[in-house]
């Protein structure tokens, strides 16, 4: 079992070593895809193994339950799409003079370290280890955001580091206060930050100290998840990072940070009742949706448009978590996977569009669906999925969240969210239509854009969209896993 728990960490680190070898360039891109497939396979195996209960390893430092296994599947699936697209993206960057062979090797090392850090976060048995893993993702991705080393990229990287570090510092204060409360509740020192120990002794935790700790933890980890009010780093970082990195950050890093919020919510509900965490999450949810709606109305940059869409979807996750019923929590987890698949495809196709047009301005892109049906069609389909259109899984997950909200007596919050979603849908659909429809443009890349991306990148786009559509029709073997994972979160 220890080997199985270490595999999701070891595979990316081995791939990072392969990328670091001097003199190997294009060939080192494929170990990244293999390591992502290994993470995905490990998540599937752990999903089977944890059906009978949690599994621990490495002297109790790592623990896997159904929720951890599900999150590993999300990490592996999104990482696989990003790694399949990376060789073509990096080759185009080198051809355009935006990157060197050394930059490409560094990119490979950092992306694999990024995947390993996220895997550690969801396998951590304690809140302390989770905090370290989340902080590690900040350090690694800061260099990836500034990959191009332009002025805008460097500024976005520093903004990302400052805001996320402030959030992580708040989360650290929350960890320290929760540790203090656990010690005074006579929780064994070895388990004062352990998830299961804290949940088991939650009734003995000092309510005043726990309330402050939970607020700091939700605010701190919420900053990394892109929730308001500490969201300002997200549009800059996602618009400047390489497209596969944006896919990883938006498609799965935000969800890993929200996973930490969900773990904290379990402890908060047991110690303080459901009302306190619900109020925090409802406030963050509606504020994030309102912010995304306001900023998307006048958005002129399609990568920033996708970034603000991520704030919207994190708001929906917070809304579902605030509702907290079994249906809502199951829908939240399905939404995490559906959003990861659709958003990764959207960012990957936006990378092809940016390389062709030479800019990320919406006004500079016209008729892209006619110029490149696969890239333009993939971008359009991914946006439709993100807007919650059937048959994609986000339609089912959003419908379930809204239904659960009305049933739980939170119709006012669901109603407000629906109004804001209507504004968001209109803004995003209008921007996307301007890019894809009409007569083809004559930008710098109009004559050089290939009619279709390379085989690996094309396979990733089709695989991501197909999986998202299939999940909207039926969950299949994921059904029981989602129910078990929701039960871990206290939804029985």
MOSUL-V309734 format. One record per pair of residues at least 12 apart in sequence whose ideal C-beta (glycine too) atoms are under 10 Angstrom apart, sorted by the first residue. I is the first residue (numbers start at 0). GAP is how many residues later the second one is. Records with the same first field share a line. If there is no record, write none. Layout:
# MOSUL-V309734
I = GAP ; GAP
This chain:
# MOSUL-V309734
0 = 45 ; 48 ; 54 ; 55 ; 56 ; 57 ; 61 ; 63
1 = 53 ; 54 ; 55 ; 56 ; 57 ; 59 ; 60
2 = 54 ; 55
3 = 38 ; 41 ; 42 ; 45 ; 51 ; 53 ; 58 ; 60
4 = 37 ; 41 ; 44 ; 50 ; 51 ; 52 ; 53 ; 56 ; 57 ; 58 ; 59 ; 63 ; 67 ; 114 ; 118 ; 120
5 = 36 ; 51 ; 52 ; 56 ; 113 ; 117
6 = 31 ; 32 ; 34 ; 35 ; 36 ; 38 ; 39 ; 65 ; 112
7 = 27 ; 30 ; 31 ; 32 ; 33 ; 34 ; 35 ; 38 ; 54 ; 56 ; 60 ; 64 ; 67 ; 68 ; 107 ; 108 ; 110 ; 111 ; 112 ; 114 ; 115
8 = 30 ; 33 ; 49 ; 53 ; 106 ; 107 ; 108 ; 109 ; 110 ; 111 ; 114 ; 124
9 = 25 ; 28 ; 32 ; 106 ; 109
10 = 20 ; 23 ; 24 ; 25 ; 26 ; 27 ; 28 ; 30 ; 31 ; 65 ; 101 ; 104 ; 105 ; 108
11 = 19 ; 20 ; 23 ; 24 ; 26 ; 27 ; 63 ; 67 ; 71 ; 99 ; 100 ; 101 ; 102 ; 103 ; 104 ; 105 ; 106 ; 107 ; 108
12 = 22 ; 96 ; 99 ; 100 ; 102 ; 103 ; 106
13 = 17 ; 20 ; 21 ; 24 ; 98 ; 102
14 = 13 ; 14 ; 15 ; 16 ; 17 ; 18 ; 19 ; 20 ; 21 ; 23 ; 68 ; 93 ; 94 ; 96 ; 97 ; 98 ; 100 ; 101
15 = 12 ; 15 ; 16 ; 19 ; 92 ; 93 ; 94 ; 95 ; 96 ; 97 ; 98 ; 99 ; 100
16 = 14 ; 91 ; 92 ; 95
17 = 12 ; 13 ; 14 ; 16 ; 17 ; 87 ; 90 ; 91 ; 94
18 = 12 ; 13 ; 16 ; 85 ; 86 ; 87 ; 88 ; 89 ; 90 ; 91 ; 92 ; 93 ; 94
19 = 85 ; 86 ; 88 ; 89 ; 92
20 = 84 ; 87
21 = 79 ; 80 ; 83
22 = 78 ; 82
23 = 77 ; 80 ; 81 ; 84
24 = 62 ; 65 ; 66 ; 69 ; 76 ; 79 ; 80 ; 83
25 = 61 ; 64 ; 65 ; 68 ; 75 ; 78
26 = 60
27 = 59 ; 76 ; 77 ; 80 ; 81
28 = 54 ; 55 ; 56 ; 57 ; 58 ; 59 ; 60 ; 61 ; 62 ; 75 ; 78 ; 79 ; 427
29 = 53 ; 54 ; 56 ; 57 ; 426
30 = 52 ; 77 ; 81
31 = 47 ; 48 ; 50 ; 51 ; 52 ; 54 ; 55 ; 75 ; 76 ; 77 ; 79 ; 80 ; 83 ; 212
32 = 46 ; 47 ; 48 ; 49 ; 50 ; 51 ; 52 ; 53 ; 54 ; 423 ; 427
33 = 46 ; 49
34 = 41 ; 44 ; 45 ; 48 ; 76 ; 77 ; 80 ; 81
35 = 39 ; 40 ; 41 ; 42 ; 43 ; 44 ; 45 ; 46 ; 47 ; 48 ; 75 ; 76 ; 79 ; 212
36 = 39 ; 40 ; 42 ; 43 ; 46 ; 47
37 = 38 ; 41 ; 42
38 = 33 ; 34 ; 35 ; 36 ; 37 ; 38 ; 39 ; 40 ; 41 ; 76 ; 77 ; 79 ; 80
39 = 32 ; 33 ; 34 ; 35 ; 36 ; 37 ; 38 ; 39 ; 40
40 = 31 ; 32 ; 35
41 = 22 ; 27 ; 30 ; 31 ; 33 ; 34 ; 77 ; 81
42 = 21 ; 25 ; 26 ; 27 ; 28 ; 29 ; 30 ; 31 ; 32 ; 33 ; 34 ; 76 ; 79 ; 438
43 = 25 ; 28 ; 29 ; 32 ; 433 ; 437
44 = 19 ; 24 ; 27
45 = 18 ; 19 ; 20 ; 22 ; 23 ; 24 ; 26 ; 27 ; 77
46 = 17 ; 19 ; 21 ; 22 ; 23 ; 25 ; 26 ; 430 ; 431 ; 433 ; 434 ; 437 ; 438
47 = 21 ; 429 ; 433
48 = 15 ; 17 ; 20
49 = 13 ; 14 ; 15 ; 16 ; 17 ; 18 ; 19 ; 20 ; 431 ; 434 ; 435 ; 438
50 = 14 ; 15 ; 18 ; 429 ; 430 ; 433
52 = 12 ; 13 ; 431
53 = 12 ; 13 ; 14 ; 15 ; 71 ; 141 ; 142 ; 434
54 = 13 ; 14
55 = 69 ; 140
56 = 66 ; 68
57 = 65 ; 67
58 = 66
59 = 65 ; 66 ; 130 ; 131 ; 134
60 = 59 ; 62 ; 63 ; 64 ; 65 ; 68
61 = 57 ; 58 ; 61 ; 62 ; 63 ; 64 ; 67
62 = 60 ; 61 ; 62 ; 63 ; 66 ; 131 ; 132 ; 133
63 = 58 ; 59 ; 61
64 = 58 ; 130 ; 131 ; 419 ; 420 ; 422 ; 423
65 = 267 ; 414 ; 415 ; 416 ; 417 ; 418 ; 419 ; 420 ; 421 ; 422 ; 423
66 = 55 ; 192 ; 195 ; 196 ; 199 ; 262 ; 266 ; 414 ; 415 ; 417 ; 418 ; 419 ; 420 ; 421 ; 422
67 = 51 ; 53 ; 54 ; 55 ; 56 ; 57 ; 191 ; 195 ; 417 ; 420
68 = 53 ; 54 ; 412 ; 415 ; 416 ; 419
69 = 52 ; 189 ; 263 ; 264 ; 266 ; 267 ; 408 ; 411 ; 412 ; 414 ; 415 ; 416 ; 418
70 = 47 ; 48 ; 50 ; 51 ; 52 ; 181 ; 184 ; 185 ; 188 ; 191 ; 262 ; 265 ; 266 ; 414
71 = 46 ; 47 ; 50 ; 51
72 = 264 ; 267 ; 405 ; 408
73 = 44 ; 48 ; 177 ; 178 ; 181 ; 182 ; 185 ; 259 ; 262 ; 263 ; 264 ; 265 ; 266 ; 267
74 = 40 ; 41 ; 43 ; 44 ; 46 ; 47 ; 173 ; 176 ; 177 ; 178 ; 180 ; 181 ; 265
75 = 39 ; 43 ; 176
76 = 174 ; 175 ; 260 ; 263 ; 264 ; 267 ; 386 ; 387 ; 390
77 = 37 ; 40 ; 166 ; 169 ; 170 ; 171 ; 172 ; 173 ; 174 ; 175 ; 177 ; 259 ; 261 ; 262 ; 263 ; 265 ; 266 ; 267 ; 386
78 = 32 ; 33 ; 35 ; 36 ; 39 ; 40 ; 165 ; 168 ; 169 ; 172 ; 173 ; 261 ; 265
79 = 264 ; 380 ; 383 ; 384
80 = 163 ; 166 ; 167 ; 170 ; 171 ; 259 ; 260 ; 263 ; 264 ; 266 ; 267 ; 376 ; 378 ; 379 ; 380 ; 382 ; 383 ; 384 ; 386
81 = 29 ; 32 ; 33 ; 160 ; 161 ; 162 ; 163 ; 164 ; 165 ; 166 ; 167 ; 169 ; 170 ; 262 ; 265 ; 266 ; 378 ; 382
82 = 25 ; 28 ; 29 ; 32 ; 161 ; 164 ; 165 ; 373 ; 377
83 = 160 ; 264 ; 370 ; 371 ; 372 ; 373 ; 374 ; 375 ; 376 ; 377 ; 379 ; 380
84 = 157 ; 158 ; 159 ; 162 ; 259 ; 260 ; 262 ; 263 ; 264 ; 266 ; 267 ; 368 ; 369 ; 371 ; 372 ; 373 ; 374 ; 375 ; 376 ; 379
85 = 18 ; 21 ; 22 ; 25 ; 156 ; 157 ; 158 ; 159 ; 161 ; 262 ; 265 ; 370 ; 371 ; 374
86 = 17 ; 157 ; 367 ; 369 ; 370
87 = 156 ; 260 ; 263 ; 264 ; 267 ; 362 ; 365 ; 366 ; 367 ; 368 ; 369 ; 370 ; 372
88 = 18 ; 153 ; 154 ; 155 ; 156 ; 259 ; 262 ; 263 ; 266 ; 364 ; 365 ; 368
89 = 13 ; 14 ; 15 ; 17 ; 18 ; 57 ; 152 ; 154
90 = 13 ; 363
91 = 259 ; 260 ; 262 ; 263 ; 264 ; 356 ; 358 ; 361 ; 362
92 = 14 ; 54 ; 55 ; 149 ; 150 ; 258 ; 262
94 = 260 ; 353
95 = 259 ; 262 ; 349
97 = 49 ; 50 ; 51 ; 52 ; 144 ; 257
98 = 48 ; 49 ; 50 ; 143
102 = 44 ; 45 ; 46 ; 139
103 = 43
105 = 37 ; 38 ; 41
106 = 36 ; 37 ; 40 ; 135 ; 137 ; 138
108 = 31 ; 34
109 = 29 ; 30 ; 31 ; 32 ; 33 ; 34 ; 37 ; 135
110 = 29 ; 30 ; 33 ; 131 ; 133 ; 134 ; 137
111 = 28
112 = 23 ; 24 ; 26 ; 27 ; 28 ; 30 ; 31
113 = 22 ; 23 ; 25 ; 26 ; 27 ; 29 ; 30 ; 131 ; 134 ; 135 ; 138 ; 139
114 = 22 ; 25 ; 133 ; 137
115 = 17 ; 20 ; 21 ; 24
116 = 15 ; 16 ; 17 ; 18 ; 19 ; 20 ; 21 ; 22 ; 23 ; 24 ; 136 ; 139
117 = 15 ; 16 ; 18 ; 19 ; 22 ; 130 ; 134 ; 135 ; 137 ; 138 ; 139 ; 141
118 = 14 ; 137
119 = 12 ; 13 ; 14 ; 16 ; 17 ; 136
120 = 12 ; 13 ; 14 ; 15 ; 16 ; 132 ; 135 ; 136 ; 138 ; 139
121 = 130 ; 133 ; 134 ; 137 ; 138 ; 141
123 = 69 ; 70 ; 71 ; 136 ; 139
124 = 66 ; 68 ; 69 ; 70 ; 71 ; 72
125 = 49 ; 53 ; 64 ; 65 ; 66 ; 67 ; 68 ; 69 ; 70 ; 71 ; 72
126 = 44 ; 47 ; 48 ; 51 ; 52 ; 55 ; 65 ; 66 ; 67 ; 68 ; 71 ; 86 ; 90 ; 133 ; 136 ; 137 ; 140
127 = 44 ; 47 ; 48 ; 50 ; 51 ; 64 ; 65 ; 66
128 = 64 ; 65
129 = 41 ; 45 ; 63 ; 65 ; 91 ; 126 ; 127 ; 129 ; 130 ; 133 ; 134
130 = 37 ; 40 ; 41 ; 43 ; 44 ; 62 ; 86 ; 89 ; 90 ; 129
131 = 36 ; 40
132 = 123 ; 127
133 = 30 ; 33 ; 34 ; 37 ; 86 ; 87 ; 90 ; 91 ; 119 ; 122 ; 123 ; 125 ; 126
134 = 29 ; 30 ; 33 ; 34 ; 36 ; 37 ; 89
136 = 27 ; 31 ; 87 ; 111 ; 112 ; 116 ; 119 ; 120
137 = 22 ; 23 ; 25 ; 26 ; 27 ; 29 ; 30 ; 86 ; 95 ; 115 ; 119
138 = 22 ; 25 ; 26
140 = 16 ; 19 ; 20 ; 23 ; 96 ; 100 ; 104 ; 107 ; 108 ; 112
141 = 14 ; 15 ; 16 ; 18 ; 19 ; 20 ; 22 ; 23 ; 95
142 = 14 ; 18 ; 102
143 = 13 ; 16 ; 93 ; 96 ; 97 ; 98 ; 100 ; 101 ; 102 ; 104 ; 105
144 = 12 ; 13 ; 14 ; 15 ; 16 ; 88 ; 91 ; 92 ; 93 ; 94 ; 95 ; 96 ; 97 ; 100 ; 101 ; 104
145 = 12 ; 14 ; 15 ; 91 ; 94 ; 95
146 = 93 ; 94 ; 95 ; 98
147 = 92 ; 93 ; 94
149 = 90
151 = 84 ; 87 ; 88
152 = 83 ; 84 ; 86 ; 87 ; 88 ; 89
153 = 86
154 = 81 ; 85
155 = 77 ; 79 ; 80 ; 81 ; 82 ; 83 ; 84 ; 85
156 = 76 ; 79 ; 80 ; 83 ; 84
157 = 75 ; 78
158 = 73 ; 74 ; 75 ; 76 ; 77 ; 78 ; 81
159 = 72 ; 73 ; 74 ; 76 ; 77 ; 78 ; 80 ; 81 ; 89
160 = 72 ; 76
161 = 70 ; 71
162 = 60 ; 61 ; 67 ; 68 ; 69 ; 70 ; 71 ; 73 ; 74
163 = 56 ; 59 ; 60 ; 62 ; 66 ; 69 ; 70 ; 73 ; 93
164 = 58 ; 59 ; 68
165 = 53 ; 54 ; 57 ; 64 ; 67
166 = 49 ; 52 ; 53 ; 54 ; 55 ; 56 ; 57 ; 58 ; 60 ; 63 ; 64 ; 66 ; 90
167 = 52 ; 53 ; 55 ; 56 ; 89
168 = 47 ; 51 ; 54
169 = 45 ; 46 ; 47 ; 48 ; 49 ; 50 ; 51 ; 52 ; 53 ; 60
170 = 42 ; 45 ; 46 ; 47 ; 48 ; 49 ; 50 ; 51 ; 52 ; 53 ; 86 ; 89 ; 90 ; 93
171 = 44 ; 45 ; 48
172 = 39 ; 40 ; 43 ; 44 ; 46 ; 47
173 = 36 ; 38 ; 39 ; 40 ; 41 ; 42 ; 43 ; 44 ; 45 ; 46 ; 47 ; 90
174 = 18 ; 38 ; 41 ; 42 ; 45 ; 89
175 = 17 ; 37 ; 40
176 = 29 ; 32 ; 33 ; 34 ; 35 ; 36 ; 37 ; 38 ; 39 ; 40
177 = 14 ; 15 ; 20 ; 27 ; 31 ; 32 ; 34 ; 35 ; 36 ; 38 ; 39 ; 86 ; 89 ; 90 ; 93
178 = 13 ; 14 ; 19 ; 34
179 = 12 ; 25 ; 26 ; 29 ; 30 ; 33
180 = 17 ; 20 ; 21 ; 23 ; 24 ; 25 ; 26 ; 27 ; 28 ; 29 ; 30 ; 31 ; 32 ; 86 ; 90
181 = 12 ; 15 ; 16 ; 19 ; 20 ; 22 ; 23 ; 24 ; 27 ; 28 ; 31 ; 85
183 = 20 ; 21 ; 22 ; 25
184 = 13 ; 16 ; 17 ; 18 ; 19 ; 20 ; 21 ; 24 ; 25 ; 86
185 = 15 ; 18
186 = 13 ; 14 ; 15 ; 17 ; 18
187 = 13
194 = 68 ; 69 ; 71 ; 72 ; 293
195 = 70
197 = 12 ; 65 ; 66 ; 68 ; 69 ; 72 ; 73
198 = 64 ; 67 ; 68 ; 70 ; 71 ; 72 ; 291
199 = 67 ; 70
200 = 66 ; 69 ; 70
201 = 64 ; 65 ; 66 ; 67 ; 68 ; 69 ; 70
202 = 67 ; 68
203 = 67
204 = 62 ; 63 ; 65 ; 66 ; 67
205 = 65
206 = 64 ; 65 ; 66 ; 69
207 = 64
208 = 62
209 = 57 ; 58 ; 60 ; 61 ; 62 ; 66
210 = 57 ; 60 ; 61 ; 65 ; 66 ; 69
212 = 51 ; 54 ; 55 ; 58
213 = 47 ; 50 ; 51 ; 53 ; 54 ; 55 ; 57 ; 58 ; 62 ; 63 ; 66
214 = 53 ; 61 ; 62 ; 64 ; 65
215 = 48
216 = 43 ; 44 ; 46 ; 47 ; 48 ; 50 ; 51 ; 63
217 = 42 ; 43 ; 46 ; 47 ; 50 ; 58 ; 59 ; 62 ; 63 ; 65 ; 66 ; 100
218 = 42 ; 61 ; 65
219 = 37 ; 40 ; 41 ; 44
220 = 35 ; 36 ; 37 ; 38 ; 39 ; 40 ; 41 ; 42 ; 43
221 = 35 ; 36 ; 38 ; 39 ; 42 ; 58 ; 59 ; 62 ; 66 ; 92 ; 96
222 = 34
223 = 29 ; 30 ; 32 ; 33 ; 34 ; 36 ; 37
224 = 28 ; 29 ; 30 ; 31 ; 32 ; 33 ; 34 ; 35 ; 36 ; 59 ; 63 ; 85 ; 86 ; 89 ; 90 ; 92 ; 93
225 = 12 ; 23 ; 24 ; 27 ; 28 ; 31 ; 32 ; 62 ; 66 ; 81 ; 82 ; 84 ; 85 ; 86 ; 87 ; 88 ; 89
226 = 27 ; 30 ; 31 ; 34 ; 54 ; 56 ; 57 ; 58 ; 60 ; 61 ; 64 ; 84 ; 87 ; 88 ; 90 ; 91
227 = 55 ; 56 ; 57 ; 58 ; 59 ; 60 ; 61 ; 62 ; 63 ; 64 ; 83 ; 86 ; 87 ; 90
228 = 54 ; 55 ; 58 ; 59 ; 62
229 = 54
230 = 53 ; 56 ; 57 ; 60 ; 61 ; 64 ; 76 ; 77 ; 79 ; 80 ; 83 ; 84
231 = 59
232 = 74
233 = 15 ; 16 ; 20 ; 70 ; 73 ; 74 ; 76 ; 77 ; 80
234 = 57 ; 60 ; 64 ; 66 ; 68 ; 69 ; 70 ; 71 ; 72 ; 73 ; 75 ; 76
235 = 68 ; 71
236 = 12 ; 13 ; 70
237 = 12 ; 16 ; 65 ; 66 ; 68 ; 69 ; 70 ; 71 ; 72 ; 105 ; 109 ; 112
238 = 62 ; 63 ; 64 ; 65 ; 66 ; 67 ; 68 ; 111 ; 115 ; 121
239 = 63 ; 64 ; 120
240 = 62 ; 66 ; 106 ; 110
241 = 105 ; 109
242 = 60 ; 101 ; 103 ; 104 ; 105 ; 106 ; 107 ; 108 ; 109 ; 110 ; 111 ; 112
243 = 100 ; 103 ; 104 ; 107 ; 213 ; 216
244 = 102 ; 106
245 = 57 ; 60 ; 61 ; 64 ; 97 ; 98 ; 100 ; 101 ; 102 ; 104 ; 105
246 = 59 ; 93 ; 94 ; 96 ; 97 ; 98 ; 99 ; 100 ; 101 ; 102 ; 103 ; 104 ; 213 ; 217
247 = 92 ; 96 ; 99
248 = 58 ; 61 ; 94 ; 95 ; 98
249 = 56 ; 57 ; 59 ; 60 ; 61 ; 63 ; 64 ; 89 ; 90 ; 93 ; 94 ; 96 ; 97
250 = 59 ; 85 ; 86 ; 88 ; 89 ; 90 ; 91 ; 92 ; 93 ; 94 ; 95 ; 96 ; 97 ; 213
251 = 84 ; 85 ; 87 ; 88 ; 89 ; 91 ; 92
252 = 57 ; 87
253 = 56 ; 57 ; 59 ; 60 ; 63 ; 82 ; 85 ; 86 ; 89
254 = 55 ; 58 ; 59 ; 62 ; 77 ; 78 ; 80 ; 81 ; 82 ; 84 ; 85 ; 88
255 = 80
256 = 57
257 = 55 ; 56 ; 59 ; 60 ; 63 ; 74 ; 78
258 = 58 ; 74 ; 77 ; 230
260 = 16 ; 19 ; 20 ; 23 ; 53 ; 56 ; 57 ; 60
261 = 15 ; 19 ; 55 ; 59 ; 67 ; 70 ; 71 ; 74 ; 223 ; 226 ; 227 ; 228
262 = 225 ; 226
263 = 13 ; 16
264 = 12 ; 13 ; 15 ; 16 ; 56 ; 57 ; 59 ; 64 ; 224 ; 225
265 = 222 ; 223 ; 224 ; 225
266 = 223
267 = 12 ; 13
268 = 55 ; 220 ; 221
269 = 220
273 = 48 ; 49 ; 50 ; 216
276 = 44 ; 45 ; 47
277 = 43 ; 44 ; 45 ; 46 ; 130 ; 132 ; 135
278 = 43
279 = 38 ; 41 ; 42
280 = 34 ; 36 ; 37 ; 38 ; 39 ; 40 ; 41 ; 42 ; 43
281 = 36 ; 37 ; 39 ; 40 ; 41 ; 123 ; 128 ; 130 ; 131 ; 134 ; 135
282 = 35 ; 39
283 = 30 ; 31 ; 33 ; 34 ; 35 ; 37 ; 38
284 = 29 ; 30 ; 31 ; 32 ; 33 ; 34 ; 35 ; 36 ; 37 ; 38 ; 128 ; 131 ; 132 ; 135
285 = 29 ; 32 ; 33 ; 36 ; 127 ; 130 ; 131 ; 134
286 = 24 ; 28 ; 31
287 = 20 ; 22 ; 23 ; 24 ; 25 ; 26 ; 27 ; 28 ; 29 ; 30 ; 31 ; 132
288 = 22 ; 23 ; 24 ; 25 ; 26 ; 27 ; 29 ; 30 ; 127 ; 128 ; 129 ; 130 ; 131 ; 132 ; 134 ; 135
289 = 22 ; 25 ; 126 ; 127 ; 129 ; 130 ; 133
290 = 17 ; 20 ; 21 ; 24 ; 129
291 = 15 ; 16 ; 17 ; 18 ; 19 ; 20 ; 21 ; 22 ; 23 ; 128 ; 129 ; 131 ; 132 ; 135 ; 136
292 = 15 ; 18 ; 19 ; 22 ; 126 ; 127 ; 128 ; 129 ; 130 ; 131 ; 132 ; 133 ; 134
293 = 14 ; 126 ; 129 ; 130 ; 133
294 = 12 ; 13 ; 16 ; 17 ; 129 ; 132
295 = 12 ; 13 ; 15 ; 16 ; 127 ; 128 ; 129 ; 130 ; 131 ; 132 ; 134 ; 135
296 = 126 ; 127 ; 129 ; 130 ; 133 ; 134
297 = 129
298 = 63 ; 128 ; 129 ; 131 ; 132
299 = 60 ; 61 ; 62 ; 63 ; 64 ; 131
300 = 58 ; 59 ; 60 ; 61 ; 62 ; 130
301 = 44 ; 48 ; 51 ; 52 ; 55 ; 57 ; 58 ; 59 ; 60 ; 62 ; 63 ; 77 ; 81 ; 126 ; 129 ; 130 ; 132 ; 133
302 = 43 ; 44 ; 47 ; 48 ; 50 ; 51 ; 57 ; 58 ; 59
303 = 56 ; 58
304 = 41 ; 45 ; 55 ; 57 ; 78 ; 122 ; 123 ; 126 ; 127 ; 130
305 = 37 ; 40 ; 41 ; 43 ; 44 ; 54 ; 73 ; 76 ; 77 ; 80 ; 122 ; 125
306 = 36 ; 40
307 = 116 ; 119 ; 120
308 = 30 ; 33 ; 34 ; 37 ; 74 ; 77 ; 78 ; 115 ; 118 ; 119
309 = 29 ; 33 ; 36 ; 37 ; 76
310 = 113
311 = 27 ; 74 ; 75 ; 105 ; 108 ; 109 ; 112 ; 113 ; 116
312 = 22 ; 23 ; 25 ; 26 ; 27 ; 29 ; 30 ; 73 ; 75 ; 81 ; 84 ; 85 ; 111
313 = 25
314 = 102 ; 105 ; 106 ; 109
315 = 15 ; 16 ; 19 ; 23 ; 72 ; 78 ; 81 ; 82 ; 85 ; 86 ; 101 ; 105
316 = 14 ; 15 ; 16 ; 18 ; 19 ; 22 ; 80 ; 84
317 = 14
318 = 13 ; 79 ; 82 ; 83 ; 85 ; 86 ; 91 ; 94 ; 95 ; 97 ; 98
319 = 12 ; 13 ; 14 ; 15 ; 16 ; 77 ; 78 ; 80 ; 81 ; 82 ; 84 ; 85
320 = 80 ; 168 ; 170
321 = 79 ; 83 ; 86 ; 88 ; 91
322 = 78 ; 79 ; 80 ; 81 ; 82 ; 83 ; 84 ; 85 ; 86 ; 87 ; 90 ; 91 ; 168
323 = 80 ; 84 ; 86 ; 165 ; 166 ; 167
324 = 75 ; 76 ; 78 ; 79 ; 80 ; 82 ; 83 ; 85 ; 161 ; 166
325 = 78 ; 157 ; 160 ; 161 ; 163 ; 164 ; 165 ; 166
326 = 73 ; 74 ; 76 ; 77 ; 78 ; 80 ; 81 ; 159 ; 164
327 = 69 ; 72 ; 73 ; 74 ; 75 ; 76 ; 77 ; 79 ; 80 ; 82 ; 158 ; 163
328 = 71 ; 72 ; 75 ; 153 ; 154 ; 156 ; 157 ; 158 ; 159 ; 160 ; 161 ; 162 ; 163
329 = 67 ; 70 ; 71 ; 74 ; 145 ; 149 ; 152 ; 153 ; 155 ; 156 ; 157 ; 159 ; 161
330 = 62 ; 65 ; 66 ; 67 ; 68 ; 69 ; 70 ; 71 ; 72 ; 73 ; 151 ; 155
331 = 65 ; 68 ; 69 ; 72 ; 150 ; 153 ; 154 ; 157 ; 159
332 = 64 ; 145 ; 148 ; 149 ; 150 ; 152 ; 153 ; 155 ; 156 ; 158
333 = 59 ; 60 ; 62 ; 63 ; 64 ; 66 ; 67 ; 137 ; 138 ; 141 ; 144 ; 145 ; 148 ; 152
334 = 53 ; 58 ; 59 ; 61 ; 62 ; 63 ; 65 ; 66
335 = 61 ; 149
336 = 56 ; 57 ; 60 ; 130 ; 131 ; 134 ; 138 ; 141 ; 145
337 = 47 ; 48 ; 50 ; 54 ; 55 ; 56 ; 57 ; 58 ; 59 ; 60 ; 129 ; 130 ; 131 ; 133 ; 134
338 = 46 ; 47 ; 54 ; 55 ; 58 ; 129
339 = 124 ; 127 ; 128
340 = 41 ; 44 ; 51 ; 52 ; 53 ; 122 ; 123 ; 124 ; 125 ; 126 ; 127 ; 128 ; 130
341 = 39 ; 40 ; 41 ; 42 ; 43 ; 44 ; 45 ; 46 ; 50 ; 51 ; 52 ; 122 ; 123 ; 125 ; 126 ; 127
342 = 39 ; 40 ; 42 ; 43 ; 51 ; 121 ; 125
343 = 38 ; 116 ; 117 ; 120 ; 124
344 = 33 ; 34 ; 36 ; 37 ; 38 ; 40 ; 41 ; 115 ; 116 ; 117 ; 118 ; 119 ; 120 ; 122 ; 123
345 = 32 ; 33 ; 34 ; 35 ; 36 ; 37 ; 39 ; 40 ; 86 ; 115 ; 118 ; 119
346 = 32 ; 35
347 = 27 ; 30 ; 31 ; 34 ; 105 ; 109 ; 112 ; 113 ; 116
348 = 19 ; 23 ; 25 ; 26 ; 27 ; 28 ; 29 ; 30 ; 31 ; 32 ; 33 ; 34 ; 104 ; 108 ; 112 ; 115 ; 116
349 = 15 ; 25 ; 28 ; 29 ; 32 ; 33 ; 85
350 = 24 ; 102 ; 106
351 = 16 ; 20 ; 22 ; 23 ; 24 ; 26 ; 27 ; 93 ; 97 ; 98 ; 100 ; 101 ; 105 ; 109
352 = 12 ; 15 ; 18 ; 19 ; 22 ; 23 ; 26 ; 82 ; 83 ; 90 ; 92 ; 96
353 = 91
354 = 90 ; 93 ; 94
355 = 12 ; 15 ; 16 ; 19 ; 85 ; 87 ; 88 ; 89 ; 90 ; 91 ; 92 ; 93 ; 94
356 = 14 ; 78 ; 84 ; 86 ; 87 ; 88 ; 89 ; 92
357 = 85 ; 86 ; 87 ; 88 ; 90
358 = 84 ; 85 ; 86
360 = 74 ; 82
361 = 68 ; 69 ; 70 ; 72 ; 73
362 = 68 ; 71 ; 72 ; 78
363 = 71 ; 77 ; 79 ; 80 ; 81
364 = 14 ; 66 ; 69 ; 70 ; 71 ; 73 ; 75 ; 76 ; 78 ; 80
365 = 68 ; 69 ; 70 ; 71 ; 72 ; 73 ; 74 ; 75 ; 76 ; 77 ; 80
366 = 67 ; 68 ; 69 ; 70 ; 71 ; 72 ; 73 ; 74 ; 75 ; 79
367 = 12 ; 64 ; 66 ; 67 ; 68 ; 69 ; 70 ; 72 ; 73 ; 75 ; 78 ; 81
368 = 64 ; 66 ; 67 ; 68 ; 69 ; 71
369 = 66 ; 67 ; 68 ; 69 ; 70
370 = 65 ; 69 ; 70 ; 72 ; 74 ; 75 ; 78 ; 80
371 = 68 ; 77 ; 78 ; 79 ; 80 ; 81
372 = 78 ; 79
373 = 76 ; 77 ; 78 ; 79 ; 83 ; 84 ; 87 ; 88
374 = 61 ; 74 ; 75 ; 76 ; 77 ; 78 ; 82 ; 83 ; 86
375 = 56 ; 59 ; 60 ; 61 ; 64
376 = 59 ; 84 ; 88
377 = 75 ; 79 ; 80 ; 82 ; 83 ; 84 ; 86 ; 87
378 = 53 ; 56 ; 57 ; 82
379 = 49 ; 52 ; 53 ; 55 ; 56 ; 57
380 = 80 ; 81 ; 83 ; 84 ; 87 ; 88
381 = 50 ; 79 ; 82 ; 83 ; 86
382 = 45 ; 46 ; 48 ; 49 ; 50 ; 52 ; 53
383 = 44 ; 45 ; 48 ; 81
384 = 79 ; 80 ; 83 ; 84 ; 87
385 = 38 ; 39 ; 42 ; 46 ; 82
386 = 34 ; 37 ; 38 ; 39 ; 41 ; 42 ; 45
387 = 33 ; 36 ; 37
388 = 36 ; 40 ; 83
389 = 79 ; 82 ; 83
390 = 77 ; 78 ; 79 ; 80 ; 81 ; 82
391 = 73 ; 75 ; 76 ; 77 ; 78 ; 79 ; 80 ; 81
392 = 74 ; 75 ; 76 ; 77 ; 78 ; 79 ; 80 ; 81 ; 82 ; 85
393 = 74 ; 77 ; 78
394 = 77
395 = 75 ; 76 ; 77 ; 78 ; 79
396 = 74 ; 75
397 = 19 ; 20 ; 23
400 = 13 ; 16
401 = 12 ; 13 ; 15 ; 16 ; 19
403 = 87
404 = 12 ; 13
